Amino acid sequence: MPNTTDNLKESFAGESQANQKYRAFAKRRSRMGFPTLARLFRTAAEAERIHAEGHLKALAGIASTRENLQAAIDGECYEYTTMYPPMLEQAQAEGHRAQIMFGYAVKAEAVHAALYKRALEAAAQGTD
């Protein structure tokens, strides 16, 4: 049976995904000439972002700058070394169009990790 921490993690993931979906829906509605629908999706997306942030805070997921940077480094490194490579390989084997985004993601996450590492070094020296 899930505990409150499990529930917070699931809620954080769900709210984060809803935020991104609604932002994408808003972008599409806006391009199609439906500004009111786009505004509705953007407003709901912001509410979902607020919910997600609250869940993250309840998980004590926001720490010191150095701890947050290390968490970002760990997450980005996981994504480009462990998560995305098999996804890319499978998409390529299937000839799925997702291979394009997975390929970009592997490269982008490596860059993000490097940038966060530089930021952590700067933070350790007390600079921005």
Solvent accessible surface area in square Angstrom, and as a share of the most:
residue,aa,sasa,rsa
1,M,230,1.02
2,P,82,0.52
3,N,87,0.45
4,T,97,0.56
5,T,63,0.37
6,D,63,0.33
7,N,72,0.37
8,L,33,0.17
9,K,119,0.50
10,E,128,0.58
11,S,41,0.27
12,F,66,0.27
13,A,46,0.35
14,G,40,0.38
15,E,38,0.17
16,S,37,0.24
17,Q,118,0.52
18,A,15,0.11
19,N,15,0.08
20,Q,108,0.48
21,K,109,0.46
22,Y,57,0.22
23,R,137,0.50
24,A,58,0.45
25,F,89,0.37
26,A,2,0.01
27,K,128,0.54
28,R,124,0.45
29,R,64,0.23
30,S,59,0.38
31,R,166,0.61
32,M,95,0.43
33,G,55,0.53
34,F,95,0.40
35,P,84,0.53
36,T,92,0.53
37,L,78,0.39
38,A,0,0.00
39,R,132,0.48
40,L,108,0.54
41,F,54,0.23
42,R,118,0.43
43,T,87,0.51
44,A,34,0.26
45,A,3,0.02
46,E,78,0.35
47,A,40,0.31
48,E,31,0.14
49,R,97,0.35
50,I,96,0.49
51,H,87,0.39
52,A,7,0.05
53,E,65,0.29
54,G,37,0.35
55,H,47,0.21
56,L,50,0.25
57,K,120,0.51
58,A,66,0.52
59,L,45,0.23
60,A,85,0.66
61,G,38,0.36
62,I,86,0.43
63,A,50,0.39
64,S,56,0.36
65,T,89,0.52
66,R,125,0.46
67,E,100,0.45
68,N,56,0.28
69,L,25,0.12
70,Q,75,0.33
71,A,65,0.51
72,A,27,0.21
73,I,10,0.05
74,D,78,0.41
75,G,32,0.30
76,E,28,0.12
77,C,31,0.19
78,Y,117,0.44
79,E,44,0.20
80,Y,62,0.24
81,T,80,0.46
82,T,75,0.44
83,M,51,0.23
84,Y,37,0.14
85,P,47,0.30
86,P,77,0.49
87,M,74,0.33
88,L,36,0.18
89,E,120,0.54
90,Q,110,0.49
91,A,4,0.03
92,Q,96,0.43
93,A,91,0.70
94,E,110,0.49
95,G,55,0.53
96,H,91,0.41
97,R,203,0.74
98,A,25,0.20
99,Q,56,0.25
100,I,103,0.52
101,M,125,0.56
102,F,51,0.21
103,G,16,0.16
104,Y,132,0.50
105,A,16,0.12
106,V,35,0.20
107,K,144,0.61
108,A,39,0.31
109,E,23,0.10
110,A,35,0.27
111,V,86,0.49
112,H,74,0.33
113,A,2,0.01
114,A,50,0.39
115,L,94,0.47
116,Y,79,0.30
117,K,86,0.36
118,R,167,0.61
119,A,40,0.31
120,L,39,0.19
121,E,108,0.48
122,A,23,0.18
123,A,20,0.16
124,A,61,0.47
125,Q,142,0.63
126,G,70,0.67
127,T,81,0.47
128,D,182,0.95
